Amino acid sequence: MAGNVRVGLMGCGRIAQFFHLSILGSTPGVELTAVAEMDDTLRAQAQAAAPGAKAYSDYKDLLADDNVDAAVVCLPTGMHARAAVDAFEAGKHIYLEKPIGLTLEEAAQVIEAERTSGKSGMIGFNYRFHPLHQQLKSRIQSGEIGNVVAVRSAFCAAKRELPGWKQRRATGGGVLLDLGTHHADLARFLLDDDVVSVSAAVRQMNYEGDFGSMRMQLGSGLVWDGTFSSQASDTDTIEVLGDRGMLRLDRYAGSLERNESKPGAGLVKRGKRALTDAQGLIKRTVSDPGEPSFKGALTAWADALSKSSDMPAPLIDGARSLSVICAAEQSAEQGGASVDLRGLMSSVAGGAPTPAGAA
Ligand SMILES: NC(=O)c1ccc[n+]([C@@H]2O[C@H](COP(=O)([O-])OP(=O)(O)OC[C@H]3O[C@@H](n4cnc5c(N)ncnc54)[C@H](O)[C@@H]3O)[C@@H](O)[C@H]2O)c1
């Protein structure tokens, strides 16, 4: 694509106001030419943040704008598939926030629309672009902790009043779909392996599916246990246990540490970790939102568009992650029985299992 990528932002709610608006307004090679937001107050805020952009109240009007080459979709999850198909049909490239849709049928429609449009789409798996996750991947690959034996993770959000659409699974709610989808993708990304079966439990505290745990088994036999909640405190940790040590990533603390197996070293390490955690928290709270992954992902997307190169997180990977979540939900309905994923992706074009690509 010659010149700047002219981008339209569809949906200027919570996450777009935190990240996408300012990132798209300041990324070299990107020109934010249009924004669309139904809510008058949020639209006015978006306009103030992007004074050069044309403002629309409905995303469909933005898609008719010839001054837009590519759309970033930050609409409620229940609208993702429809909006993505509309964007491809309007001849736009897309960056689609996760998850790709509510069901695998929706995912298949998005991927088919991409194929017939000849345009490109990327799924918003921004944590692939987080420096800590990239370091974790290369440290696993270097053999630093030996053979990986198991993984344990938790991704939880602090209790808050959720928007209506996030309160019910049918419109995009539930923590497996909202948060689990990231760790299902990271399992493939970090370990270069596919999830082959899953068993899960889902529970309601305040909103439908606001607690979930899932055990993902990978092709190698390795098991990843994940806990997800929107009723806890902000937590995002991944512990990778190897036969020569353990690596622990704590995204909010900004730390990636290897635990020591030497006698007595644990105490010193714990003291140092407490200090690092406190410093990370202060940095996150005081100086900046402390979340570099959105900028990394959007920059990589714009770069791939301008070079006409392959997308670093293709839409098919959104479908793969969604297949894990759909299988987990099926398992929960069956009282936690293991559900085999092989075959689930056959309904999605190009969905045969392949090793996860690098970012
Ligand atoms: N990658 C991540 O880590 C991450 C983090 C948070 C949210 N997200 C995803 O981003 C999406 C948005 O989440 P959010 O928390 O910002 O939700 P939100 O409800 O705050 O924002 C969605 C916005 O879309 C607007 N909208 C609805 N219909 C519209 C239409 N027809 N035209 C224009 N605007 C319309 C709404 O008014 C709302 O402001 C979700 O799918 C969520 O999963 C991703």
The ligand as a Tripos MOL2 file, in Angstrom:
@<TRIPOS>MOLECULE
LIG
   44    48     1     0     0
SMALL
NO_CHARGES

@<TRIPOS>ATOM
      1 N1         -7.3510   -6.8930   23.2720 N.am      1 LIG1
      2 C1         -7.7580   -6.7020   24.5030 C.2       1 LIG1
      3 O1         -7.0660   -7.0290   25.4440 O.2       1 LIG1
      4 C2         -9.0920   -6.0590   24.7500 C.ar      1 LIG1
      5 C3         -9.3200   -5.3740   25.9400 C.ar      1 LIG1
      6 C4        -10.5790   -4.8060   26.1420 C.ar      1 LIG1
      7 C5        -11.5780   -4.9360   25.1790 C.ar      1 LIG1
      8 N2        -11.3180   -5.6200   24.0460 N.ar      1 LIG1
      9 C6        -12.3750   -5.8230   23.0510 C.3       1 LIG1
     10 O2        -12.7780   -4.5760   22.5050 O.3       1 LIG1
     11 C7        -14.1670   -4.5580   22.2430 C.3       1 LIG1
     12 C8        -14.7990   -3.3220   22.8660 C.3       1 LIG1
     13 O3        -14.6750   -3.4040   24.2790 O.3       1 LIG1
     14 P1        -15.0020   -2.1340   25.2000 P.3       1 LIG1
     15 O4        -14.7270   -2.5550   26.5820 O.co2     1 LIG1
     16 O5        -14.3150   -0.9330   24.6630 O.co2     1 LIG1
     17 O6        -16.5920   -2.0150   24.9780 O.3       1 LIG1
     18 P2        -17.5020   -0.7110   25.0490 P.3       1 LIG1
     19 O7        -18.8890   -1.1700   25.2000 O.co2     1 LIG1
     20 O8        -16.9480    0.2180   26.0920 O.co2     1 LIG1
     21 O9        -17.2690   -0.0110   23.6190 O.3       1 LIG1
     22 C9        -17.9660   -0.3870   22.4590 C.3       1 LIG1
     23 C10       -18.4840    0.8940   21.8170 C.3       1 LIG1
     24 O10       -19.0790    0.6010   20.5370 O.3       1 LIG1
     25 C11       -20.1100    1.5780   20.3420 C.3       1 LIG1
     26 N3        -21.0540    1.1320   19.3060 N.ar      1 LIG1
     27 C12       -22.0190    0.1870   19.3840 C.ar      1 LIG1
     28 N4        -22.6670    0.0720   18.2180 N.ar      1 LIG1
     29 C13       -22.1100    0.9660   17.3530 C.ar      1 LIG1
     30 C14       -22.3430    1.3170   15.9920 C.ar      1 LIG1
     31 N5        -23.3020    0.7330   15.2560 N.pl3     1 LIG1
     32 N6        -21.5700    2.2600   15.4260 N.ar      1 LIG1
     33 C15       -20.6010    2.8940   16.1520 C.ar      1 LIG1
     34 N7        -20.3490    2.6120   17.4550 N.ar      1 LIG1
     35 C16       -21.0920    1.6560   18.0480 C.ar      1 LIG1
     36 C17       -20.7700    1.6710   21.7120 C.3       1 LIG1
     37 O11       -21.5080    2.8600   21.8500 O.3       1 LIG1
     38 C18       -19.5540    1.5840   22.6460 C.3       1 LIG1
     39 O12       -19.0920    2.8630   23.0500 O.3       1 LIG1
     40 C19       -14.7220   -5.8780   22.8070 C.3       1 LIG1
     41 O13       -14.9700   -6.7770   21.7840 O.3       1 LIG1
     42 C20       -13.6250   -6.4070   23.6940 C.3       1 LIG1
     43 O14       -13.5410   -7.8250   23.7080 O.3       1 LIG1
     44 C21       -10.0990   -6.1650   23.7940 C.ar      1 LIG1
@<TRIPOS>BOND
     1     1     2 1
     2     2     3 2
     3     2     4 1
     4     4     5 ar
     5     4    44 ar
     6     5     6 ar
     7     6     7 ar
     8     7     8 ar
     9     8     9 1
    10     8    44 ar
    11     9    10 1
    12     9    42 1
    13    10    11 1
    14    11    12 1
    15    11    40 1
    16    12    13 1
    17    13    14 1
    18    14    15 2
    19    14    16 1
    20    14    17 1
    21    17    18 1
    22    18    19 2
    23    18    20 1
    24    18    21 1
    25    21    22 1
    26    22    23 1
    27    23    24 1
    28    23    38 1
    29    24    25 1
    30    25    26 1
    31    25    36 1
    32    26    27 ar
    33    26    35 ar
    34    27    28 ar
    35    28    29 ar
    36    29    30 ar
    37    29    35 ar
    38    30    31 1
    39    30    32 ar
    40    32    33 ar
    41    33    34 ar
    42    34    35 ar
    43    36    37 1
    44    36    38 1
    45    38    39 1
    46    40    41 1
    47    40    42 1
    48    42    43 1
@<TRIPOS>SUBSTRUCTURE
     1 LIG1         1 GROUP 0 **** ****
